[in-house]
Amino acid sequence: MLPDANAPAELDGVLRSLRGVWDEEAVDELDHALQAGWQALRASCDDEVVLAAALHDVGHSPLVRSTGCHDTDARTWLTPRFGERVGWLAGSHVAAKKWLVATEPGYGEGLSATSIDSLALQGGASGVGPEWTTHRWWGEALALRRFDDAAKTPGAAALTIDDVVAVARRVVDARARGVDPSEERR
């Protein structure tokens, strides 16, 4: 499936809708998104990972249909617009948190209070099976989770909305040309 050529323009409005949406963190969802994208860019990730990092919480947007599971909502919204990898990576950030809490000593202690509370609502540190951990993008999902964790500081370095939309355009354009964005560097 080719990503939607109109998706970058739609994304601008969806990103703007995250301004003032709070999840009890120190930053709103827009700042969180822009910081997470910057974390991925700083780590020299390809455009699809940068986009997935920036949009992993897009399920909190009032413009995205909600089922009550924001990770699933993100995957559902992103996949037809930007491709399977972007959707899967964004949709895996809750599973990655569960797995890291269950398997990495000390990881849970580094989570924000809000993230710890949401973990309990998400079923705790269990239920992450091989459908996740053996997936070819699992390592990138774990990296994305760490970008998420690092993107909660007021005033921290961040992308702009225009930066994220430009990344989205490159992802859509690369897919339309039949190029795998994971192999094409910025």
GUNU-253032 format. One record per residue (C-alpha): residue in one letter; x, y, z. Coordinates in steps of 0.001 Angstrom, whole numbers, padded with zeros to 6 digits, always signed. Example, Ala and Ser with C-alpha at 12.3 -4.5 7.8 and 13.67 -1.06 7.14 Angstrom:
A+012300-004500+007800 S+013670-001060+007140 
***
This chain:
M+000000+000000+000000 L+001321+003438-000944 P+001131+006174+001669 D-001459+008911+001140 A-000064+011857-000863 N-002375+014243+001036 A-001221+013013+004442 P+001511+015637+005034 A-001003+018484+004670 E-003456+016696+006972 L-000648+016097+009455 D-000091+019824+009968 G-003595+020210+011419 V-003357+017051+013484 L-000064+018174+015022 R-001498+021610+015808 S-004467+019915+017502 L-002038+018476+020076 R-001234+021954+021467 G-002796+022143+024913 V-003569+018409+025101 W-002072+017285+028407 D-001352+013792+029643 E-000254+015019+033092 E+003362+015313+031929 A+005450+018492+032157 V+004846+019263+028452 D+001763+019093+026270 E+001394+016475+023536 L+002667+018808+020801 D+005899+019625+022621 H+006263+015937+023488 A+005860+014972+019819 L+008341+017561+018575 Q+010906+016623+021237 A+010561+012889+020502 G+011098+013536+016797 W+014174+015608+017608 Q+015542+012784+019785 A+015229+010385+016829 L+016808+012864+014425 R+019675+013483+016862 A+020242+009709+016962 S+020609+009739+013124 C+017479+007660+012570 D+015937+007443+009123 D+012861+009486+008215 E+010339+006763+009032 V+011697+006360+012564 V+011807+010144+013056 L+008197+010374+011881 A+007067+007462+014068 A+008821+009006+017076 A+007162+012358+016501 L+003742+010780+015984 H+003722+007902+018480 D+001103+009698+020617 V-000983+011028+017722 G-003823+008894+019103 H-004310+011644+021710 S-005294+014155+019004 P-008952+015172+019051 L-008825+014801+015245 V-007893+011095+015396 R-010624+008532+016035 S-010213+007183+019553 T-010852+003658+020773 G-009348+004369+024176 C-006003+002754+023248 H-003855+005583+021932 D-001094+003271+020679 T-003570+001298+018571 D-005210+004528+017421 A-001810+005869+016330 R-001063+002727+014340 T-004504+002751+012732 W-004219+006405+011735 L-000584+006348+010603 T-000370+003111+008585 P-002567+004097+005611 R-001017+007554+005503 F+002690+006828+005960 G+003159+003083+005596 E+003353-000039+007696 R+006686+000660+009354 V+005713+004125+010649 G+002412+002774+011966 W+003943-000322+013542 L+006733+001589+015260 A+004402+004241+016675 G+001907+001586+017716 S+004561-000421+019538 H+005655+002174+022097 V+003394+000803+024863 A+004561-002781+024263 A+008162-001544+024326 K+007589+000165+027679 K+006055-003018+029128 W+008959-005120+027880 L+011630-002723+029130 V+010042-002557+032597 A+009870-006366+032727 T+013366-007076+031411 E+015689-004145+032103 P+016593-003615+035750 G+016057-000006+036789 Y+014122+001039+033687 G+010827+001406+035541 E+012390+003639+038179 G+013335+006116+035461 L+009785+006518+034166 S+007753+009608+034968 A+004929+009218+037487 T+002412+009595+034654 S+004114+006854+032636 I+004099+004533+035654 D+000387+005215+036211 S-000401+004601+032544 L+001585+001355+032631 A-000797+000041+035283 L-003790+001020+033127 Q-002141-000677+030130 G-001937-004017+031934 G+001421-003703+033658 A+004755-005133+032607 S+003408-008305+031057 G+001770-009532+027911 V+004558-008771+025453 G+004871-011885+023357 P+007073-012981+020493 E+004816-011253+017958 W+006503-008113+019270 T+009944-009214+020397 T+010789-011224+017288 H+009523-008566+014892 R+012174-007167+012533 W+011542-003620+013793 W+011562-004463+017520 G+014996-002908+018103 E+013785+000336+016558 A+010645+000171+018698 L+012810+000014+021814 A+014813+003011+020596 L+011582+004902+019897 R+010446+004174+023443 R+013612+005774+024775 F+013016+008829+022568 D+009519+008979+024100 D+010950+008824+027626 A+013445+011620+026877 A+010818+013962+025407 K+009119+015371+028486 T+011176+018435+029435 P+009820+021992+029125 G+011947+024062+026754 A+014046+021135+025498 A+015364+020982+021931 A+012654+020032+019468 L+011677+019899+015838 T+009102+022336+014490 I+005763+021376+013000 D+007201+022320+009599 D+010149+019976+010220 V+007810+017050+010933 V+005665+017829+007891 A+008836+017938+005738 V+009866+014512+007068 A+006362+013227+006311 R+006618+014544+002739 R+009940+012770+002259 V+008454+009499+003542 V+005460+009769+001212 D+007642+010795-001754 A+010130+007964-001161 R+007337+005401-000981 A+005744+006788-004149 R+009105+006306-005921 G+009351+002759-004585 V+012302+003641-002344 D+012594+002181+001140 P+013046+005256+003388 S+015046+003146+005844 E+017709+002905+003139 E+017515+006534+002019 R+019219+008987+004364 R+018115+012560+004939 
***
